[in-house]
Amino acid sequence: MKRITLLIIICLLFIPCIYADDEAETETETEVEVEVEAVPVPVPVAVVVEGDYYWDYEDDVNLGGFWIQDRGFEMALLYFNDIHFVNNFVSVGMILTEVIKIDLDAFPSVFQVQTGLSFTPFYFKYDSKRGWGFGLSTEVSMTGFTGINFDITNISDAKDKKSDFGFAAYFNVTPSAFFHIQDFKVSVMPTFFTPAAYATSNISYTLDGSNTYAGFEYDIRLYTPFDYDRLDSGIPSITPLTGMDISASVEYPLSKELGLQDIHSLLNFDVGAGFYSLPFIPGTMTNGVNIKGSVEIDASDDILNPEIKENHGEPQSFSKNKPIYRPFVMHFWANWKPLGTELITVTPLLGFAVNTLYVAPGSMEGGITGHLNLGNLFHVKLGINYMDRMWINSLFLALNLRAVEFNLGLSLRSQDFARSWNLSGLGVTLGGKIGW
């Protein structure tokens, strides 16, 4: 009984202490809540990484207006990246006229034709919205071109003139990732490519000074994915070996780091550089067909009745390993935002490309593109660029409803800048994306 009485007394002594602790904790919690309300809350803002939007967080930023949040996950099926046909001597306007007029002085010294097809059977991308993400895309690409070097205004001065002719087709698989290293925005895209067809050539012509002799020679090597001689013996084995090249780009907010954009919104720009299809492991093709021939016209004895000699050989199969490289490209650019926002972006670009299919493998590239971004809902891009040895005057439209996005691109093209505006070549981009 004495023990029970002693226990009750101890409990009564601790009751005031317990209530006092509760009151102290309540007062402390109230003070913490007041401090939290005084701290600015981070606001999500849209940031561009190589044309892709992610959501970052900055303090004391008021977005204002309307903005559709970009998708954290997206995918596409059968997206047509590019379909084009281009030349530099015939336009749609010339064909539609009743009388076709040909100005020999305006004829190009090289007759050029180029076609291309690139589409993506499957693509997906995950965006963490914290500055990093990854994706995977597949692609089927084909390109073919010819450039006949024949200056019609100066035909008496031609000796062993070389002409271009080439074709290439690939199946590509590209995993990708983007992330940040401090203030640098980095994208990395290794590509595993399997060549499906590849054609090289040695085409030339010669004219003597008296205009009484003309010679034309061609030597075309077409690499195929199977042995040409075994086509009649059943299903031939596939012989190409997959290669690998690497693409990467980096952007840096130069004006922000220098404090220029704090002086005036016109000084808001990022700078970037990227290389594409840097060879790492060449693809390999082994089997192919060789086609050779020549044509000679000799009018030295009788200009009205020239002697014509033709020699067109039969296709000859061969087996020899050929390393295959996709065209290498290097670009430098700046993303200038004259209003200090994502509403308008102007991107000048300069670079070069190396394509071993051409007689002269190196070429310059460059241009300028304007981008109007209306709340990430509607995008309009206008560009004048010289890419892949042709002028491309492009219009690209995108309607982004977040759950679904529709893309349409149209372009006027030609190897000659003036002819690029008169329908000498056309290009189309068409596709859509879904996600959330």
Helices and strands as residue ranges (DSSP letters): H 2-37, E 43-49, E 52-58, E 73-87, H 92-96, G 104-106, E 110-127, E 133-149, E 158-181, E 184-207, E 213-223, G 228-233, E 243-252, H 254-258, H 260-263, G 265-267, E 269-281, E 283-298, E 307-312, E 316-324, E 328-336, E 344-354, E 362-374, E 378-387, E 390-400, E 404-414, G 418-421, E 425-435
